[in-house]
Amino acid sequence: MCLVLHWVKRVLSECKLPFATSGFSWDSIPEIAFCHLLRLWTLYRYLGEKRPQRGTAVPPSSTPLCLHLLFMLFKLAFGFMTRVALQAEKMNHHPEWFNVYSKVQITLISHDCGGLTKRDVKLAQFIDKAAASV
């Protein structure tokens, strides 16, 4: 089972994000959904879906997609990373990531074009499924 790192909530809540609204609380977001909140705006842009809230801003396309996960055991984190690595290799699109014991941080951005591409979105969708299946 993977859980979003609690310090990510604290750091992001101090950033005064543009989509925060009055009465908004990080604690009101389910853990599994929270890790996808920042990525959500980019996915909506690429998938052509309606924005989830009115009066909110979309980050620029140069904003990377970031995911922070905490697994119960190192072997679960490593297994997850292996699945993502094999898929990334098939797509010829490789994430930046950082791993310490059971913590995994993944950053997706296409450096060759200086922003996000559909490949980033497709890999992010695969990562979502892989994280949910652990």
C-alpha positions, 0 to 999 in steps of 0.5 A: 500500500502506498501513501503520499508523504505527509511533508508534501502536504505541508510544503505545498500548503506553504506555497500559496498555490493558485488553485487553493480556494476559500475553505480549501483544506489539504486534509479534505483530499483523499490520500490517493487523490492528493498525489495526483492533484498538481498533475491533474491540471496538465492531464485535463489540458491534454485529455481535453476534459473540463477543469474540476473547479472554477476560478483556478489557474493552470500551471504553465506547461514547463511545470513538471509532474511530480509524485511523492510516494511512501511504501511500507517496505523497500522491496515494494518501492523497488518493485514499483520502480522496476515496473515503471522503469520497464514501461519507461524503457518501452516508451523511450521516456525516462523519469527523474527519480529519487529513492531512499528506502521506501520513499520514491519521488518521481519527476516527469518533464521532457527536457528536449522540448522544455516542457510537458508532452503527451509522453509525460502524460502517458507515463504518468497514467501508467505510474498511477496504475502501478502505484494503485496496484501495489 
